[in-house]
Amino acid sequence: MTRTVTVGLDGSAESRAAAEWAAREAELLGLPLKLLQVWEPVPEPMAQAPLLGSETHQHWTDRITREAAADIARRHPGLEVITEQLSGTPGEVLANAAKDAELLVLGSRALGGVAGFMVGSVGLSVVAHAERPVVLVRAGKQAADEHETDPAGSPSAATPFRPVVLGLDVESPDEELIGFAFQAAARRGTTLRVVHGWTPPPYYTEAVTADLVIQAPEAPETLGEKTPLAEILLPWRQKFPGVEVTTECHCGTPADHLVDAAREASLLVVGRRIRRSPFGAHIGPVTHAALHHATAPVAVVAHD
């Protein structure tokens, strides 16, 4: 069965932005786009009301998918668009739908300022449970936002893509995560910017300068070529010789450096470790911060 790029659609501005991003990504991947609408059954007392019954509710959800499909078809005439409606709890249905998708795309509502973005309980639940890549796209995201500015300084979809940024932990690198980032950069014909952040040992004092900390023996990266990060990326550079790779190692909170790098990125790629335990799923503080504050679309890749 051919996988699809699946997007959760609810008629909101953020889901429409996610659908448009998903359409562009489906074109890059050469895959069909699936618009998935999840509607929760109307409680029985409400279902008896003539204006709020289940048939009326389903009519409006049908309209959302029909209009979205027609809109996508107009802007992406060569793209195969599939629509599907499912009933149930949105978080559970979407996480389950991700199993058959190449990736699942959801919307994220912008709050502005230092507040960042509102991922929402459904989005966080899906990210925490889906074992396929999930991409969060903020409301109002435009195609031009993912590209370099033109000579006049204006955003333009005609210019090259901005870099793909990968947040990588050198202590536990995952091949699925790294492979996803390299493939995303290759599809876009752009640079892969690998960012690693590390926290200095507690015995370093505030008096120690950043330069001294970065050159300390405990630092994961040095100026040499044979570093942990360079060794991790070497086979991937050989597998994707057309992808230019830059690496950065920063002292400080990893999430802060990733959010900062995402300002000039077309896509931010981060990981989530799959935890099959009675204590439930866990997103992780770095990924959680990226979801709420990164301005670029954020791809969360689940891995063991």
Phi and psi restraints in degrees (value plus and minus 20) as a CYANA .aco file:
   2 THR   PHI     -90.3   -50.3
   2 THR   PSI     109.4   149.4
   3 ARG   PHI     -93.3   -53.3
   3 ARG   PSI     140.2   180.2
   4 THR   PHI    -145.2  -105.2
   4 THR   PSI     143.1   183.1
   5 VAL   PHI    -110.7   -70.7
   5 VAL   PSI      93.3   133.3
   6 THR   PHI    -126.2   -86.2
   6 THR   PSI     115.4   155.4
   7 VAL   PHI    -144.6  -104.6
   7 VAL   PSI     114.6   154.6
   8 GLY   PHI    -100.0   -60.0
   8 GLY   PSI     103.9   143.9
   9 LEU   PHI    -140.0  -100.0
   9 LEU   PSI     110.2   150.2
  10 ASP   PHI    -154.5  -114.5
  10 ASP   PSI     -12.6    27.4
  11 GLY   PHI      69.4   109.4
  11 GLY   PSI     -26.7    13.3
  12 SER   PHI     -97.3   -57.3
  12 SER   PSI     144.3   184.3
  13 ALA   PHI     -82.1   -42.1
  13 ALA   PSI     -58.1   -18.1
  14 GLU   PHI     -89.7   -49.7
  14 GLU   PSI     -55.1   -15.1
  15 SER   PHI     -92.6   -52.6
  15 SER   PSI     -50.8   -10.8
  16 ARG   PHI     -88.3   -48.3
  16 ARG   PSI     -59.7   -19.7
  17 ALA   PHI     -83.6   -43.6
  17 ALA   PSI     -59.5   -19.5
  18 ALA   PHI     -84.7   -44.7
  18 ALA   PSI     -59.7   -19.7
  19 ALA   PHI     -84.2   -44.2
  19 ALA   PSI     -61.0   -21.0
  20 GLU   PHI     -86.8   -46.8
  20 GLU   PSI     -62.3   -22.3
  21 TRP   PHI     -81.9   -41.9
  21 TRP   PSI     -63.5   -23.5
  22 ALA   PHI     -82.7   -42.7
  22 ALA   PSI     -56.3   -16.3
  23 ALA   PHI     -83.6   -43.6
  23 ALA   PSI     -63.9   -23.9
  24 ARG   PHI     -85.4   -45.4
  24 ARG   PSI     -59.5   -19.5
  25 GLU   PHI     -88.9   -48.9
  25 GLU   PSI     -57.8   -17.8
  26 ALA   PHI     -81.9   -41.9
  26 ALA   PSI     -58.2   -18.2
  27 GLU   PHI     -84.7   -44.7
  27 GLU   PSI     -62.1   -22.1
  28 LEU   PHI     -83.3   -43.3
  28 LEU   PSI     -56.1   -16.1
  29 LEU   PHI    -105.2   -65.2
  29 LEU   PSI     -36.1     3.9
  30 GLY   PHI      50.6    90.6
  30 GLY   PSI      14.7    54.7
  31 LEU   PHI    -141.0  -101.0
  31 LEU   PSI     139.6   179.6
  32 PRO   PHI     -89.1   -49.1
  32 PRO   PSI     136.8   176.8
  33 LEU   PHI    -125.5   -85.5
  33 LEU   PSI     110.3   150.3
  34 LYS   PHI    -131.6   -91.6
  34 LYS   PSI     102.9   142.9
  35 LEU   PHI    -115.0   -75.0
  35 LEU   PSI      92.5   132.5
  36 LEU   PHI    -128.6   -88.6
  36 LEU   PSI      99.5   139.5
  37 GLN   PHI    -127.8   -87.8
  37 GLN   PSI     104.0   144.0
  38 VAL   PHI    -129.6   -89.6
  38 VAL   PSI     103.9   143.9
  39 TRP   PHI    -141.5  -101.5
  39 TRP   PSI     116.1   156.1
  40 GLU   PHI    -104.5   -64.5
  40 GLU   PSI     112.6   152.6
  41 PRO   PHI     -75.4   -35.4
  41 PRO   PSI     120.1   160.1
  42 VAL   PHI     -93.1   -53.1
  42 VAL   PSI     110.8   150.8
  43 PRO   PHI     -73.4   -33.4
  43 PRO   PSI     126.5   166.5
  44 GLU   PHI     -72.6   -32.6
  44 GLU   PSI     -65.4   -25.4
  45 PRO   PHI     -80.0   -40.0
  45 PRO   PSI     -57.7   -17.7
  46 MET   PHI     -94.8   -54.8
  46 MET   PSI     -50.7   -10.7
  47 ALA   PHI     -84.6   -44.6
  47 ALA   PSI     -42.7    -2.7
  48 GLN   PHI     -98.6   -58.6
  48 GLN   PSI     -37.1     2.9
  49 ALA   PHI     -95.1   -55.1
  49 ALA   PSI     113.3   153.3
  50 PRO   PHI     -81.2   -41.2
  50 PRO   PSI     -51.1   -11.1
  51 LEU   PHI    -115.5   -75.5
  51 LEU   PSI     -29.1    10.9
  52 LEU   PHI    -144.3  -104.3
  52 LEU   PSI      -3.3    36.7
  53 GLY   PHI     -88.0   -48.0
  53 GLY   PSI     149.1   189.1
  54 SER   PHI     -84.6   -44.6
  54 SER   PSI     -54.5   -14.5
  55 GLU   PHI     -86.0   -46.0
  55 GLU   PSI     -61.4   -21.4
  56 THR   PHI     -84.3   -44.3
  56 THR   PSI     -63.0   -23.0
  57 HIS   PHI     -81.6   -41.6
  57 HIS   PSI     -64.4   -24.4
  58 GLN   PHI     -88.6   -48.6
  58 GLN   PSI     -52.2   -12.2
  59 HIS   PHI     -79.7   -39.7
  59 HIS   PSI     -63.2   -23.2
  60 TRP   PHI     -89.6   -49.6
  60 TRP   PSI     -56.3   -16.3
  61 THR   PHI     -89.3   -49.3
  61 THR   PSI     -55.2   -15.2
  62 ASP   PHI     -79.6   -39.6
  62 ASP   PSI     -62.5   -22.5
  63 ARG   PHI     -83.9   -43.9
  63 ARG   PSI     -58.5   -18.5
  64 ILE   PHI     -79.1   -39.1
  64 ILE   PSI     -68.4   -28.4
  65 THR   PHI     -89.8   -49.8
  65 THR   PSI     -58.7   -18.7
  66 ARG   PHI     -82.5   -42.5
  66 ARG   PSI     -66.9   -26.9
  67 GLU   PHI     -87.1   -47.1
  67 GLU   PSI     -59.6   -19.6
  68 ALA   PHI     -85.5   -45.5
  68 ALA   PSI     -61.4   -21.4
  69 ALA   PHI     -83.9   -43.9
  69 ALA   PSI     -61.8   -21.8
  70 ALA   PHI     -85.2   -45.2
  70 ALA   PSI     -59.4   -19.4
  71 ASP   PHI     -86.1   -46.1
  71 ASP   PSI     -63.3   -23.3
  72 ILE   PHI     -84.7   -44.7
  72 ILE   PSI     -61.6   -21.6
  73 ALA   PHI     -82.1   -42.1
  73 ALA   PSI     -55.1   -15.1
  74 ARG   PHI     -87.5   -47.5
  74 ARG   PSI     -60.5   -20.5
  75 ARG   PHI    -106.1   -66.1
  75 ARG   PSI     -41.9    -1.9
  76 HIS   PHI    -152.4  -112.4
  76 HIS   PSI      52.2    92.2
  77 PRO   PHI     -82.2   -42.2
  77 PRO   PSI     -45.3    -5.3
  78 GLY   PHI    -111.3   -71.3
  78 GLY   PSI     -19.2    20.8
  79 LEU   PHI    -110.9   -70.9
  79 LEU   PSI     112.1   152.1
  80 GLU   PHI     -97.4   -57.4
  80 GLU   PSI     103.7   143.7
  81 VAL   PHI    -137.1   -97.1
  81 VAL   PSI     106.3   146.3
  82 ILE   PHI    -133.8   -93.8
  82 ILE   PSI     119.6   159.6
  83 THR   PHI    -136.1   -96.1
  83 THR   PSI     125.5   165.5
  84 GLU   PHI    -169.0  -129.0
  84 GLU   PSI     121.6   161.6
  85 GLN   PHI    -141.7  -101.7
  85 GLN   PSI     113.2   153.2
  86 LEU   PHI    -150.7  -110.7
  86 LEU   PSI     132.8   172.8
  87 SER   PHI    -130.4   -90.4
  87 SER   PSI     118.9   158.9
  88 GLY   PHI     128.3   168.3
  88 GLY   PSI    -188.8  -148.8
  89 THR   PHI     -94.9   -54.9
  89 THR   PSI     101.4   141.4
  90 PRO   PHI     -71.2   -31.2
  90 PRO   PSI     -67.5   -27.5
  91 GLY   PHI     -79.3   -39.3
  91 GLY   PSI     -63.2   -23.2
  92 GLU   PHI     -90.4   -50.4
  92 GLU   PSI     -63.0   -23.0
  93 VAL   PHI     -85.4   -45.4
  93 VAL   PSI     -63.6   -23.6
  94 LEU   PHI     -87.0   -47.0
  94 LEU   PSI     -62.4   -22.4
  95 ALA   PHI     -82.3   -42.3
  95 ALA   PSI     -57.9   -17.9
  96 ASN   PHI     -89.7   -49.7
  96 ASN   PSI     -58.8   -18.8
  97 ALA   PHI     -84.8   -44.8
  97 ALA   PSI     -47.3    -7.3
  98 ALA   PHI     -84.2   -44.2
  98 ALA   PSI     -43.0    -3.0
  99 LYS   PHI     -80.4   -40.4
  99 LYS   PSI     -53.3   -13.3
 100 ASP   PHI    -120.4   -80.4
 100 ASP   PSI     -11.1    28.9
 101 ALA   PHI    -126.2   -86.2
 101 ALA   PSI     131.1   171.1
 102 GLU   PHI     -86.8   -46.8
 102 GLU   PSI     -61.5   -21.5
 103 LEU   PHI    -178.6  -138.6
 103 LEU   PSI     135.6   175.6
 104 LEU   PHI    -131.3   -91.3
 104 LEU   PSI     115.0   155.0
 105 VAL   PHI    -139.0   -99.0
 105 VAL   PSI     112.2   152.2
 106 LEU   PHI    -150.8  -110.8
 106 LEU   PSI     141.2   181.2
 107 GLY   PHI    -114.6   -74.6
 107 GLY   PSI     134.4   174.4
 108 SER   PHI    -151.6  -111.6
 108 SER   PSI     107.0   147.0
 109 ARG   PHI    -101.5   -61.5
 109 ARG   PSI     110.6   150.6
 110 ALA   PHI     -97.9   -57.9
 110 ALA   PSI     116.5   156.5
 111 LEU   PHI    -127.3   -87.3
 111 LEU   PSI     -43.8    -3.8
 112 GLY   PHI      65.2   105.2
 112 GLY   PSI     137.9   177.9
 113 GLY   PHI      42.2    82.2
 113 GLY   PSI    -172.0  -132.0
 114 VAL   PHI     -95.5   -55.5
 114 VAL   PSI     -30.3     9.7
 115 ALA   PHI     -87.9   -47.9
 115 ALA   PSI     -44.7    -4.7
 116 GLY   PHI      61.0   101.0
 116 GLY   PSI    -148.9  -108.9
 117 PHE   PHI    -151.2  -111.2
 117 PHE   PSI     132.6   172.6
 118 MET   PHI    -121.6   -81.6
 118 MET   PSI      83.0   123.0
 119 VAL   PHI     -91.8   -51.8
 119 VAL   PSI     -58.4   -18.4
 120 GLY   PHI      70.1   110.1
 120 GLY   PSI     137.0   177.0
 121 SER   PHI     -86.1   -46.1
 121 SER   PSI     -55.7   -15.7
 122 VAL   PHI     -85.6   -45.6
 122 VAL   PSI     -68.3   -28.3
 123 GLY   PHI     -80.0   -40.0
 123 GLY   PSI     -65.1   -25.1
 124 LEU   PHI     -84.5   -44.5
 124 LEU   PSI     -58.5   -18.5
 125 SER   PHI     -84.4   -44.4
 125 SER   PSI     -62.5   -22.5
 126 VAL   PHI     -85.0   -45.0
 126 VAL   PSI     -66.1   -26.1
 127 VAL   PHI     -79.6   -39.6
 127 VAL   PSI     -58.6   -18.6
 128 ALA   PHI     -93.3   -53.3
 128 ALA   PSI     -41.7    -1.7
 129 HIS   PHI    -135.3   -95.3
 129 HIS   PSI     -44.7    -4.7
 130 ALA   PHI     -89.7   -49.7
 130 ALA   PSI     118.8   158.8
 131 GLU   PHI    -125.8   -85.8
 131 GLU   PSI      -7.8    32.2
 132 ARG   PHI    -133.6   -93.6
 132 ARG   PSI     141.7   181.7
 133 PRO   PHI     -79.3   -39.3
 133 PRO   PSI     118.1   158.1
 134 VAL   PHI    -142.7  -102.7
 134 VAL   PSI     111.3   151.3
 135 VAL   PHI    -133.5   -93.5
 135 VAL   PSI     108.9   148.9
 136 LEU   PHI    -123.6   -83.6
 136 LEU   PSI     106.1   146.1
 137 VAL   PHI    -138.6   -98.6
 137 VAL   PSI     108.5   148.5
 138 ARG   PHI     -95.6   -55.6
 138 ARG   PSI     134.4   174.4
 139 ALA   PHI     -81.6   -41.6
 139 ALA   PSI     120.3   160.3
 140 GLY   PHI      63.3   103.3
 140 GLY   PSI     -18.0    22.0
 141 LYS   PHI     -85.9   -45.9
 141 LYS   PSI     109.3   149.3
 142 GLN   PHI    -133.5   -93.5
 142 GLN   PSI     136.9   176.9
 143 ALA   PHI     -78.1   -38.1
 143 ALA   PSI     -59.5   -19.5
 144 ALA   PHI     -83.6   -43.6
 144 ALA   PSI     -44.7    -4.7
 145 ASP   PHI     -84.2   -44.2
 145 ASP   PSI     -42.4    -2.4
 146 GLU   PHI    -111.3   -71.3
 146 GLU   PSI     -18.9    21.1
 147 HIS   PHI    -136.3   -96.3
 147 HIS   PSI     140.7   180.7
 148 GLU   PHI     -86.7   -46.7
 148 GLU   PSI     135.8   175.8
 149 THR   PHI     -92.6   -52.6
 149 THR   PSI     134.1   174.1
 150 ASP   PHI     -99.6   -59.6
 150 ASP   PSI     156.4   196.4
 151 PRO   PHI     -76.1   -36.1
 151 PRO   PSI     -44.3    -4.3
 152 ALA   PHI    -104.8   -64.8
 152 ALA   PSI     -23.3    16.7
 153 GLY   PHI      68.2   108.2
 153 GLY   PSI      -6.5    33.5
 154 SER   PHI    -124.3   -84.3
 154 SER   PSI     126.9   166.9
 155 PRO   PHI     -81.9   -41.9
 155 PRO   PSI     121.1   161.1
 156 SER   PHI    -173.5  -133.5
 156 SER   PSI     111.0   151.0
 157 ALA   PHI     -93.1   -53.1
 157 ALA   PSI     -26.9    13.1
 158 ALA   PHI    -105.3   -65.3
 158 ALA   PSI     -31.0     9.0
 159 THR   PHI    -111.4   -71.4
 159 THR   PSI     147.7   187.7
 160 PRO   PHI     -81.9   -41.9
 160 PRO   PSI     136.8   176.8
 161 PHE   PHI     -86.1   -46.1
 161 PHE   PSI     128.8   168.8
 162 ARG   PHI     -89.8   -49.8
 162 ARG   PSI     145.1   185.1
 163 PRO   PHI     -82.5   -42.5
 163 PRO   PSI     134.8   174.8
 164 VAL   PHI    -109.6   -69.6
 164 VAL   PSI     111.7   151.7
 165 VAL   PHI    -126.2   -86.2
 165 VAL   PSI     110.1   150.1
 166 LEU   PHI    -134.6   -94.6
 166 LEU   PSI     103.4   143.4
 167 GLY   PHI    -109.2   -69.2
 167 GLY   PSI      98.5   138.5
 168 LEU   PHI    -147.8  -107.8
 168 LEU   PSI     112.3   152.3
 169 ASP   PHI    -118.0   -78.0
 169 ASP   PSI      93.2   133.2
 170 VAL   PHI     -90.4   -50.4
 170 VAL   PSI     -36.4     3.6
 171 GLU   PHI     -95.3   -55.3
 171 GLU   PSI     -48.6    -8.6
 172 SER   PHI    -165.1  -125.1
 172 SER   PSI      45.3    85.3
 173 PRO   PHI     -90.1   -50.1
 173 PRO   PSI     124.0   164.0
 174 ASP   PHI    -139.3   -99.3
 174 ASP   PSI     113.4   153.4
 175 GLU   PHI     -86.9   -46.9
 175 GLU   PSI     -55.9   -15.9
 176 GLU   PHI     -84.4   -44.4
 176 GLU   PSI     -61.7   -21.7
 177 LEU   PHI     -84.2   -44.2
 177 LEU   PSI     -68.2   -28.2
 178 ILE   PHI     -84.6   -44.6
 178 ILE   PSI     -62.5   -22.5
 179 GLY   PHI     -81.9   -41.9
 179 GLY   PSI     -60.4   -20.4
 180 PHE   PHI     -79.9   -39.9
 180 PHE   PSI     -64.5   -24.5
 181 ALA   PHI     -86.2   -46.2
 181 ALA   PSI     -63.3   -23.3
 182 PHE   PHI     -83.4   -43.4
 182 PHE   PSI     -62.5   -22.5
 183 GLN   PHI     -84.1   -44.1
 183 GLN   PSI     -60.6   -20.6
 184 ALA   PHI     -83.1   -43.1
 184 ALA   PSI     -61.2   -21.2
 185 ALA   PHI     -87.6   -47.6
 185 ALA   PSI     -59.8   -19.8
 186 ALA   PHI     -84.2   -44.2
 186 ALA   PSI     -61.8   -21.8
 187 ARG   PHI     -81.3   -41.3
 187 ARG   PSI     -55.2   -15.2
 188 ARG   PHI    -108.5   -68.5
 188 ARG   PSI     -30.2     9.8
 189 GLY   PHI      43.3    83.3
 189 GLY   PSI      20.8    60.8
 190 THR   PHI    -150.6  -110.6
 190 THR   PSI     156.9   196.9
 191 THR   PHI     -96.1   -56.1
 191 THR   PSI     125.7   165.7
 192 LEU   PHI    -123.2   -83.2
 192 LEU   PSI      99.6   139.6
 193 ARG   PHI    -124.7   -84.7
 193 ARG   PSI      89.5   129.5
 194 VAL   PHI    -116.3   -76.3
 194 VAL   PSI     101.9   141.9
 195 VAL   PHI    -137.1   -97.1
 195 VAL   PSI     106.8   146.8
 196 HIS   PHI    -144.0  -104.0
 196 HIS   PSI     106.8   146.8
 197 GLY   PHI    -132.1   -92.1
 197 GLY   PSI     124.6   164.6
 198 TRP   PHI    -159.5  -119.5
 198 TRP   PSI     129.3   169.3
 199 THR   PHI    -120.9   -80.9
 199 THR   PSI     106.9   146.9
 200 PRO   PHI     -86.4   -46.4
 200 PRO   PSI     134.5   174.5
 201 PRO   PHI     -78.0   -38.0
 201 PRO   PSI     132.8   172.8
 202 PRO   PHI     -84.0   -44.0
 202 PRO   PSI     -40.2    -0.2
 203 TYR   PHI     -98.8   -58.8
 203 TYR   PSI     -27.5    12.5
 204 TYR   PHI     -92.9   -52.9
 204 TYR   PSI     116.9   156.9
 205 THR   PHI    -117.7   -77.7
 205 THR   PSI     146.8   186.8
 206 GLU   PHI     -84.4   -44.4
 206 GLU   PSI     -38.1     1.9
 207 ALA   PHI     -94.2   -54.2
 207 ALA   PSI     -38.7     1.3
 208 VAL   PHI     -92.4   -52.4
 208 VAL   PSI     108.1   148.1
 209 THR   PHI     -95.7   -55.7
 209 THR   PSI     142.4   182.4
 210 ALA   PHI     -81.5   -41.5
 210 ALA   PSI     -59.3   -19.3
 211 ASP   PHI     -82.8   -42.8
 211 ASP   PSI     -61.1   -21.1
 212 LEU   PHI     -87.3   -47.3
 212 LEU   PSI     -59.1   -19.1
 213 VAL   PHI     -85.1   -45.1
 213 VAL   PSI     -62.9   -22.9
 214 ILE   PHI     -84.2   -44.2
 214 ILE   PSI     -50.5   -10.5
 215 GLN   PHI    -114.6   -74.6
 215 GLN   PSI     -15.9    24.1
 216 ALA   PHI     -89.5   -49.5
 216 ALA   PSI     135.4   175.4
 217 PRO   PHI     -79.3   -39.3
 217 PRO   PSI     -50.7   -10.7
 218 GLU   PHI     -97.8   -57.8
 218 GLU   PSI     -31.3     8.7
 219 ALA   PHI     -85.4   -45.4
 219 ALA   PSI     114.5   154.5
 220 PRO   PHI     -85.7   -45.7
 220 PRO   PSI     -43.5    -3.5
 221 GLU   PHI    -144.8  -104.8
 221 GLU   PSI     125.7   165.7
 222 THR   PHI    -147.6  -107.6
 222 THR   PSI    -194.0  -154.0
 223 LEU   PHI     -99.9   -59.9
 223 LEU   PSI     -27.3    12.7
 224 GLY   PHI     -96.2   -56.2
 224 GLY   PSI     149.7   189.7
 225 GLU   PHI    -103.1   -63.1
 225 GLU   PSI     -55.5   -15.5
 226 LYS   PHI    -106.8   -66.8
 226 LYS   PSI      52.0    92.0
 227 THR   PHI    -130.6   -90.6
 227 THR   PSI     142.3   182.3
 228 PRO   PHI     -74.3   -34.3
 228 PRO   PSI     -63.5   -23.5
 229 LEU   PHI     -85.1   -45.1
 229 LEU   PSI     -63.1   -23.1
 230 ALA   PHI     -84.1   -44.1
 230 ALA   PSI     -60.2   -20.2
 231 GLU   PHI     -87.2   -47.2
 231 GLU   PSI     -57.7   -17.7
 232 ILE   PHI     -83.5   -43.5
 232 ILE   PSI     -60.6   -20.6
 233 LEU   PHI    -105.6   -65.6
 233 LEU   PSI     -35.5     4.5
 234 LEU   PHI     -74.7   -34.7
 234 LEU   PSI     -71.4   -31.4
 235 PRO   PHI     -83.9   -43.9
 235 PRO   PSI     -48.2    -8.2
 236 TRP   PHI     -96.2   -56.2
 236 TRP   PSI     -54.8   -14.8
 237 ARG   PHI     -81.7   -41.7
 237 ARG   PSI     -59.0   -19.0
 238 GLN   PHI     -90.5   -50.5
 238 GLN   PSI     -54.4   -14.4
 239 LYS   PHI     -94.2   -54.2
 239 LYS   PSI     -51.3   -11.3
 240 PHE   PHI    -142.8  -102.8
 240 PHE   PSI      49.8    89.8
 241 PRO   PHI     -84.4   -44.4
 241 PRO   PSI     -41.0    -1.0
 242 GLY   PHI    -102.5   -62.5
 242 GLY   PSI     -26.7    13.3
 243 VAL   PHI    -115.7   -75.7
 243 VAL   PSI      97.7   137.7
 244 GLU   PHI     -94.4   -54.4
 244 GLU   PSI     113.9   153.9
 245 VAL   PHI    -141.8  -101.8
 245 VAL   PSI     111.4   151.4
 246 THR   PHI    -139.2   -99.2
 246 THR   PSI     126.3   166.3
 247 THR   PHI    -144.6  -104.6
 247 THR   PSI     125.5   165.5
 248 GLU   PHI    -158.5  -118.5
 248 GLU   PSI     116.2   156.2
 249 CYS   PHI    -144.5  -104.5
 249 CYS   PSI      99.5   139.5
 250 HIS   PHI    -138.8   -98.8
 250 HIS   PSI     121.4   161.4
 251 CYS   PHI    -104.1   -64.1
 251 CYS   PSI     110.3   150.3
 252 GLY   PHI     111.4   151.4
 252 GLY   PSI    -193.9  -153.9
 253 THR   PHI     -85.3   -45.3
 253 THR   PSI     100.6   140.6
 254 PRO   PHI     -76.1   -36.1
 254 PRO   PSI     -60.2   -20.2
 255 ALA   PHI     -80.7   -40.7
 255 ALA   PSI     -59.5   -19.5
 256 ASP   PHI     -82.5   -42.5
 256 ASP   PSI     -61.8   -21.8
 257 HIS   PHI     -89.5   -49.5
 257 HIS   PSI     -56.2   -16.2
 258 LEU   PHI     -88.8   -48.8
 258 LEU   PSI     -63.9   -23.9
 259 VAL   PHI     -81.5   -41.5
 259 VAL   PSI     -59.9   -19.9
 260 ASP   PHI     -85.7   -45.7
 260 ASP   PSI     -63.6   -23.6
 261 ALA   PHI     -85.9   -45.9
 261 ALA   PSI     -51.0   -11.0
 262 ALA   PHI     -86.7   -46.7
 262 ALA   PSI     -38.6     1.4
 263 ARG   PHI     -83.3   -43.3
 263 ARG   PSI     -46.7    -6.7
 264 GLU   PHI    -134.5   -94.5
 264 GLU   PSI       6.8    46.8
 265 ALA   PHI    -133.7   -93.7
 265 ALA   PSI     135.1   175.1
 266 SER   PHI    -107.2   -67.2
 266 SER   PSI     -46.4    -6.4
 267 LEU   PHI    -177.8  -137.8
 267 LEU   PSI     117.7   157.7
 268 LEU   PHI    -128.4   -88.4
 268 LEU   PSI     107.8   147.8
 269 VAL   PHI    -134.2   -94.2
 269 VAL   PSI     103.7   143.7
 270 VAL   PHI    -153.4  -113.4
 270 VAL   PSI     146.1   186.1
 271 GLY   PHI    -131.8   -91.8
 271 GLY   PSI     142.8   182.8
 272 ARG   PHI    -160.8  -120.8
 272 ARG   PSI     103.5   143.5
 273 ARG   PHI     -97.1   -57.1
 273 ARG   PSI     109.8   149.8
 274 ILE   PHI     -95.1   -55.1
 274 ILE   PSI     107.1   147.1
 275 ARG   PHI    -144.3  -104.3
 275 ARG   PSI      87.1   127.1
 276 ARG   PHI    -116.5   -76.5
 276 ARG   PSI      64.2   104.2
 277 SER   PHI    -161.8  -121.8
 277 SER   PSI     141.6   181.6
 278 PRO   PHI     -86.3   -46.3
 278 PRO   PSI     -31.3     8.7
 279 PHE   PHI    -103.6   -63.6
 279 PHE   PSI     -23.5    16.5
 280 GLY   PHI      71.3   111.3
 280 GLY   PSI     157.5   197.5
 281 ALA   PHI     -97.4   -57.4
 281 ALA   PSI     140.6   180.6
 282 HIS   PHI    -164.2  -124.2
 282 HIS   PSI     112.2   152.2
 283 ILE   PHI    -108.1   -68.1
 283 ILE   PSI     -60.0   -20.0
 284 GLY   PHI      79.7   119.7
 284 GLY   PSI     124.0   164.0
 285 PRO   PHI     -85.2   -45.2
 285 PRO   PSI     -56.7   -16.7
 286 VAL   PHI     -88.9   -48.9
 286 VAL   PSI     -67.8   -27.8
 287 THR   PHI     -84.4   -44.4
 287 THR   PSI     -59.8   -19.8
 288 HIS   PHI     -79.9   -39.9
 288 HIS   PSI     -64.5   -24.5
 289 ALA   PHI     -85.7   -45.7
 289 ALA   PSI     -59.6   -19.6
 290 ALA   PHI     -83.0   -43.0
 290 ALA   PSI     -61.5   -21.5
 291 LEU   PHI     -81.9   -41.9
 291 LEU   PSI     -56.6   -16.6
 292 HIS   PHI    -108.1   -68.1
 292 HIS   PSI     -41.8    -1.8
 293 HIS   PHI    -146.3  -106.3
 293 HIS   PSI     -36.1     3.9
 294 ALA   PHI     -92.5   -52.5
 294 ALA   PSI     114.0   154.0
 295 THR   PHI    -102.3   -62.3
 295 THR   PSI     -42.6    -2.6
 296 ALA   PHI    -101.9   -61.9
 296 ALA   PSI     139.3   179.3
 297 PRO   PHI     -75.6   -35.6
 297 PRO   PSI     122.1   162.1
 298 VAL   PHI    -136.0   -96.0
 298 VAL   PSI     102.5   142.5
 299 ALA   PHI    -119.9   -79.9
 299 ALA   PSI     103.0   143.0
 300 VAL   PHI    -126.4   -86.4
 300 VAL   PSI      97.8   137.8
 301 VAL   PHI    -125.8   -85.8
 301 VAL   PSI      95.2   135.2
 302 ALA   PHI     -97.6   -57.6
 302 ALA   PSI     120.5   160.5
 303 HIS   PHI    -171.7  -131.7
 303 HIS   PSI     139.0   179.0
